[in-house]
């Protein structure tokens, strides 16, 4: 009798576990659909005619994925090729500068012993609570005084450092054993050599994450270009898309085509590198 009760109990537990897994996958599938659907609708609408877009019931799949007229209209009405080039230049420059300064700052706060090191680092971390919008006015004044407004350089200079990325990389550097540092110093390696030949190669996962997150942020930046840039030739893609939607009329197909041009490169980058982003943030954010 007891054996039958145990078997019945185990059966109920297995059923509950199975039901829990099924419900979990159902909720995950619904969540994935909610997240993916706007992107699918945007991309599919870029290949639809105006009639297909406004039709009811809506056409969920375009008649032809080879319909490129919306992209042609977008490129004719706005210089998206120029916007794309500007975004690439700004993103590469910001990522390169931020990565370099982040490596140096992280090494200083993790390995160099100087008076007030921890206090300075704590003060820098406190600045993370200040939203960028609050310092935008002072940044605008500074950029204008240096004559960098309405230029790509004005988009790059304020974003050559990052406290957040320094926090991630510094914590990773702290997790590297001190014995490795002392061994390198005994062998005659300078701090500069130890940083670039030992610490940077070891920290590749965190560095890769920093580069990817920074690239996503720079590519999607809108607020700062909207303030600094006044001429069409210096617009980046997000700002160019905003201007196109404001000036391009009421044709939704070209809107969707232009939005696809802006979003798809970063979607592809995120899909390829999502595992590195999660692993790098977990390593750098939890250690130290």
PyMOL commands that set and color helices and strands:
alter all, ss='L'
color gray80, all
select helices_A, chain A and resi 2-45+50-54+69-77+80-111+117-129+132-145+152-157+163-175+178-186+191-202+204-219+223-228+232-234+237-247+252-286
alter helices_A, ss='H'
color red, helices_A
deselect
rebuild
show_as cartoon
